């Protein structure tokens, strides 16, 4: 800075508001893929190879070809405007890593619960987690190739979701599809869309 002058670049610098969203769901449902499809930076991934030792505890039914697993989180970033940034945190899917969810959920505006209709029961834990804590979420059905198609209403009824919880079909590999899901989460959360009154935790 020249003496006696104001650095206008510093005056005009905008500190963006950061919104935190979680991406949760069962093992192998596509959380890492979703974060990678939309992130403007190279996603931070904490994937490790599945081993023989994990076979008794990791149910790979329906995802037999899966060779890696997230052991902590995935992280991605999207700049929506100069003054607005989304941070995405993908949660680990296996039960033994669920203790990390409480840390990741701190300060979250909302969440995506990703579901696979071939293994719909795998997303029960995530739905329950966000309902109990009053965190707004959108249920996004990842339409895997070869999976039987179900209506949004059928999925809603199968999961006993409240009417205000958005349910969408998506392709976690496609950027535009993921963007629509994230917009839904933000709109739902800003409209005060926590699924149910938070239960005691």
C-alpha positions in Angstrom: 0.0 0.0 0.0 1.3 3.5 -0.9 1.5 5.8 2.2 -1.7 7.9 2.5 -3.8 5.8 0.1 -6.4 3.2 0.8 -5.9 -0.2 -0.9 -9.3 -0.4 -2.8 -8.8 -4.1 -3.5 -8.9 -4.8 0.2 -11.9 -2.6 0.7 -13.9 -4.3 -2.1 -12.9 -7.9 -1.1 -15.9 -10.0 -0.4 -15.8 -12.6 2.3 -18.2 -15.3 1.1 -20.8 -16.9 3.3 -20.2 -20.6 3.6 -23.1 -23.1 3.9 -22.4 -26.6 5.0 -24.3 -29.6 3.6 -23.9 -33.3 4.4 -24.3 -36.2 2.0 -25.3 -39.3 3.9 -26.7 -42.8 3.1 -25.9 -46.4 3.2 -22.7 -48.1 2.2 -22.0 -48.0 -1.6 -25.0 -45.7 -2.4 -22.9 -43.1 -4.3 -22.0 -40.4 -1.8 -18.4 -40.1 -3.0 -19.6 -40.1 -6.6 -22.1 -37.3 -5.9 -19.5 -35.1 -4.2 -17.0 -35.7 -7.0 -19.6 -34.9 -9.7 -20.3 -31.4 -8.4 -17.2 -30.2 -6.6 -15.2 -27.4 -8.3 -12.1 -28.5 -6.6 -10.5 -31.9 -6.5 -12.5 -33.6 -3.7 -10.8 -34.6 -0.6 -11.4 -38.4 -0.2 -10.5 -40.7 2.6 -11.1 -44.0 0.8 -9.3 -47.2 1.7 -9.4 -50.6 0.1 -11.8 -53.2 1.4 -10.0 -56.1 3.0 -10.7 -59.7 3.9 -10.8 -58.6 7.5 -13.7 -56.3 6.8 -15.9 -58.9 5.1 -17.7 -60.0 8.3 -18.7 -56.4 9.1 -19.2 -54.8 5.7 -22.3 -56.0 3.9 -21.5 -55.8 0.2 -24.8 -57.3 -1.0 -25.9 -55.5 -4.1 -22.5 -53.7 -4.4 -20.2 -56.7 -4.8 -18.0 -54.9 -7.3 -17.1 -52.2 -4.7 -13.4 -52.3 -3.8 -13.0 -49.1 -1.6 -14.8 -47.5 1.3 -14.9 -44.0 2.9 -13.4 -44.2 6.4 -13.8 -40.5 7.5 -15.4 -38.2 5.0 -15.5 -36.8 1.5 -15.2 -33.0 1.0 -16.0 -30.8 -1.9 -16.8 -27.1 -2.6 -19.1 -25.2 -4.9 -19.1 -21.5 -5.4 -22.7 -20.4 -6.2 -21.9 -16.6 -6.2 -19.0 -14.4 -5.2 -20.6 -14.1 -1.7 -21.9 -17.7 -1.3 -20.1 -21.0 -1.1 -21.3 -24.5 -0.4 -19.2 -27.0 1.5 -20.1 -30.6 1.0 -19.2 -33.3 3.5 -19.9 -36.9 2.6 -20.4 -39.2 5.6 -19.0 -42.7 5.9 -21.6 -45.3 5.3 -20.6 -48.2 7.5 -21.9 -48.5 11.0 -18.5 -48.6 12.6 -17.7 -45.1 11.4 -21.0 -43.5 12.4 -19.4 -41.9 15.4 -18.0 -39.3 13.0 -21.5 -38.1 12.0 -21.9 -36.0 15.1 -18.7 -34.1 14.3 -19.6 -33.7 10.6 -23.2 -32.5 11.4 -22.1 -29.6 13.6 -23.2 -26.3 11.9 -24.8 -28.1 8.9 -27.6 -26.2 7.2 -29.1 -29.4 5.8 -28.4 -32.8 4.2 -28.9 -35.1 1.2 -29.9 -38.6 2.2 -28.9 -40.7 -0.8 -30.9 -43.9 -1.4 -30.7 -47.0 -3.6 -34.1 -48.7 -4.2 -32.5 -52.1 -4.3 -31.3 -51.6 -0.7 -33.8 -49.0 0.6 -33.4 -50.1 4.2 -29.8 -48.9 4.1 -30.9 -45.3 4.3 -33.1 -45.8 7.4 -30.3 -44.8 9.8 -29.6 -41.6 8.0 -33.3 -40.6 7.8 -33.6 -41.3 11.5 -30.5 -39.4 12.3 -31.6 -36.2 10.7 -35.2 -36.4 11.8 -34.1 -36.9 15.5 -31.8 -33.8 15.3 -34.2 -31.6 13.4 -31.9 -31.2 10.4 -33.7 -30.5 7.1 -32.9 -33.1 4.4 -33.9 -34.1 0.9 -34.2 -37.8 0.0 -32.5 -38.4 -3.3 -32.9 -41.7 -5.0 -29.7 -42.6 -7.0 -31.1 -44.3 -10.1 -28.6 -47.1 -10.7 -28.5 -48.8 -14.0 -30.7 -51.9 -13.9 -32.5 -50.9 -10.7 -36.3 -51.1 -10.7 -37.9 -47.7 -11.0 -40.2 -46.6 -8.2 -42.3 -43.4 -8.0 -41.3 -40.7 -5.6 -44.6 -41.3 -3.7 -43.8 -45.0 -3.3 -40.4 -44.2 -1.9 -41.9 -41.7 0.5 -44.4 -44.2 1.8 -41.8 -47.0 2.1 -39.7 -44.7 4.3 -42.6 -43.1 6.1 -41.4 -39.6 5.3 -43.3 -36.5 6.4 -45.0 -34.8 3.4 -42.7 -31.7 3.5 -39.6 -33.8 3.0 -38.5 -33.4 -0.7 -38.0 -36.7 -2.5 -36.2 -36.7 -5.9 -34.8 -39.0 -8.5 -31.2 -38.3 -9.4 -28.1 -39.6 -11.1 -25.1 -39.0 -8.7 -22.7 -39.1 -11.7 -24.4 -36.1 -13.4 -23.5 -32.6 -12.4 -26.8 -31.0 -13.3 -28.8 -33.7 -11.5 -26.7 -33.2 -8.4 -27.1 -29.5 -8.6 -30.9 -29.8 -8.6 -30.7 -32.0 -5.4 -28.5 -29.5 -3.6 -30.8 -26.6 -4.6 -33.7 -28.6 -3.1 -31.8 -29.1 0.2 -30.9 -25.4 0.5 -34.5 -24.2 -0.4 -36.0 -26.7 2.0 -33.7 -25.8 4.9 -34.1 -22.0 4.4 -37.9 -22.5 4.4 -37.5 -24.0 7.9 -38.0 -27.5 6.6 -36.7 -29.7 9.5 -38.5 -33.0 9.1 -39.9 -33.3 12.5 -39.5 -31.7 15.9 -36.1 -32.7 17.2 -36.3 -35.5 19.7 -34.1 -35.6 22.7 -30.6 -36.9 21.9 
